[in-house]
């Protein structure tokens, strides 16, 4: 005894399902691999900008969606954060690689 389902669904309905599945857009979620590749393609300045935005709780997409005045405020804040980090790390310590105290 054999069971055939070929007549259960009309052929035209199957063709519509096939064409719909071929034209449907895939989900816009990024895989870990894609996120890594996007990060690897960034310049050091872009990475720093993204890191500063992350410290402020923002993403690049949220930043781009802001109006220019808000973006300028964020850029000013990032500039101040960079200046502060540079000032904090510029202390001279003796005894490092080539600095020898006599």
C-alpha positions in Angstrom: 0.0 0.0 0.0 1.3 3.5 -0.9 0.2 6.9 0.1 0.6 9.8 -2.3 0.3 13.4 -1.3 0.8 14.9 -4.8 -2.9 15.8 -5.1 -3.2 17.2 -1.6 -1.9 20.7 -2.6 -2.6 22.2 -6.0 0.5 22.7 -8.2 -0.2 26.4 -8.5 -0.2 26.8 -4.8 3.2 25.1 -4.5 4.6 27.3 -7.2 3.5 30.4 -5.3 5.0 29.1 -2.1 8.3 28.4 -3.8 8.5 31.8 -5.5 7.5 33.6 -2.2 10.2 31.8 -0.3 12.8 32.7 -2.9 11.9 36.4 -2.9 11.4 36.8 0.8 14.1 38.9 2.5 16.3 37.1 5.1 16.2 38.4 8.7 18.4 41.5 9.3 20.1 40.0 12.3 23.9 39.9 12.2 25.8 36.8 13.1 28.8 36.9 15.4 31.0 36.4 12.4 29.5 39.4 10.6 29.8 41.6 13.7 33.5 40.6 14.0 34.2 41.3 10.3 32.5 44.7 10.6 34.7 45.5 13.6 37.8 44.2 11.9 37.2 46.5 8.9 37.0 49.6 11.2 39.9 52.0 11.4 41.4 52.6 14.9 39.6 56.0 15.0 36.3 54.4 14.2 36.9 51.7 16.9 37.7 54.4 19.4 34.5 56.4 18.4 32.4 53.2 18.8 34.0 52.5 22.1 33.3 56.0 23.4 29.7 55.7 22.2 29.3 52.4 24.0 30.6 54.0 27.2 27.8 56.6 26.8 25.3 53.8 26.1 24.8 54.6 22.4 25.2 52.6 19.2 26.5 54.0 15.9 23.0 53.7 14.5 21.5 55.7 17.3 24.2 58.3 16.8 23.5 58.6 13.1 19.8 58.9 13.8 20.3 62.0 16.0 19.9 65.6 14.7 23.2 67.4 13.9 23.1 69.5 17.1 22.8 66.4 19.3 25.6 64.7 17.3 27.8 67.8 17.8 27.2 67.6 21.6 28.1 63.9 21.6 31.3 64.6 19.5 32.3 67.4 22.0 31.8 64.9 24.9 33.9 62.3 23.1 36.6 64.9 22.5 36.7 65.8 26.2 36.8 62.1 27.2 39.8 61.5 24.9 41.6 64.6 26.3 41.0 63.4 29.8 42.4 59.9 29.0 45.5 61.4 27.4 46.1 63.7 30.4 45.7 60.7 32.8 48.1 58.5 30.9 50.9 61.1 30.4 52.5 60.8 33.8 56.2 60.1 33.7 57.5 57.1 35.7 61.2 56.3 36.1 62.6 52.9 35.6 60.7 52.1 32.4 62.4 50.6 29.4 64.9 53.3 28.5 64.4 55.9 31.3 67.1 55.2 33.9 67.5 57.4 36.9 71.1 57.8 38.1 
